[in-house]
């Protein structure tokens, strides 16, 4: 709870209380809470006893679970996949437990997705910690003292934390690479200025994704191809940030001991999966170690806590939105609707029963699913055959058009006077030749609007040039004016285009 979120909770009809000193390390004094109308309770035990809804951050301890009572609601991270005994204990107490890490990843629940909020902070902070231990510039520089190459950063896993790390790394000027088993995230990675690392392995398209946007378990063959690629990259990387996690499983080992040994002295590895066993073989949870070859490996599990004010603000907002859904009438009364996808998905115990694991949500997950019928890349032979077929079709279309035009000209020629036909033929030829001359210029050299106006002007100027020697003074005057005005449009247009292109050229 923050003082600001407390004000919003009171609008839902709730009375707010907080343990004394709970917000101090995040920069929120007890006086700030009192000013926001929050009751400050001296001890945690007294708070558990007096409140109907208790919200906290970490997984509750055994002592805290013993404080639960029937009808009470606990909102917290809970780790239900590895806490069967704690779930049973909470269910026997008759309490309702809402696990914030179980909020389903559907569009409506993004505002309550505490995992994403904390992962975003962890990804950002991982790059800051890496920079603090790297000892060199991220961005490349050319100075009077010499040239400094940019740092090379590899981010393994392009989930929320990975994308946050990529964004921070590229913002600092590092050459950033990213890998993920889900190829559909490549577009997101490249849009942030990083280079996606592809594997030449067909199964990457099929086995990389699971429902909900999370990575799934890969086959042994895919894993070997993945490790081979990492061994190839290890000697070149200055910083490696690993974020790969699979729901309800230990973190996959992706950065082996021999990869660490292949890295340059002074390189840094930040393992965001340390709490689940780590993606790096040598990671020690909650510690920073330096290997014999001078590689620093950071295994901290409290990255969000290292930005306490920011993480408290975001987590308090997640909790507030959860309570908004739990208080539909805004009368301070909790309504635990087990038909609601979000509430049901996050609930692990309710009405004396263990309700974990939840059923899959009825609504489509946020993450885009890989297209089953994705178009495959054509071989050079197939591309050539496609181009030949397109050329034949275009040629056939042009011949047909010319035949129809010739027939119409013959038809008109039989009934129209000779003077009309002379001018009409000039008009047709100028349209055809002028269109072909200008329209075949690449549109990258001018804007589409300028392309059309230049095409029209070229038609006019060609027609005027053909009519300028007709002998009639009026026709010669009009043709000369047409040539002059159309010439201004054509040459002026290309001159403006040239100046526009010069603006994008490096000096």
Secondary structure, DSSP 8 states (H G I E B T S, - for coil): --HHHHHHHHHTT---EEETTTTGGGT--HHHHHHTT-EEES-HHHHHHH-SEEE-SS---HHHHHT--TT-EEEE---GGG-HHHHHHHHHHT-EEEEGGG---SGGGGGG-HHHHHHHHHHHHHHHHHHHHH-S-SS-EEETTEEE---EEEEE--SHHHHHHHHHHHHTT-EEEEE-S-GGGHHHHHHTT-EE---S-THHHHHSB-GGG-B----HHHHHHHHHHHHHHHTT-SEEEE----TTS-----B-HHHHHHS-TT-EEEETTGGGT-SBTT--TT-EEE-TTS-EEE--S-TGGGGHHHHHHHHHHHHHHHHHHH-TTSSS-----TTSHHHHHHEEEETTEE--S----SS--SS----TT------HHHHHHHHHHHHHHHHHHHHHHHHHHHHHHHHHHHHS-HHHHHHHHHHHHHHHHHHHHHHTS-GGGS-HHHHHHHHHHHHHHHHHHHHTTSS-HHHHHHHHHHHHHHHHHHHHHHHHHHHHHHHTS--
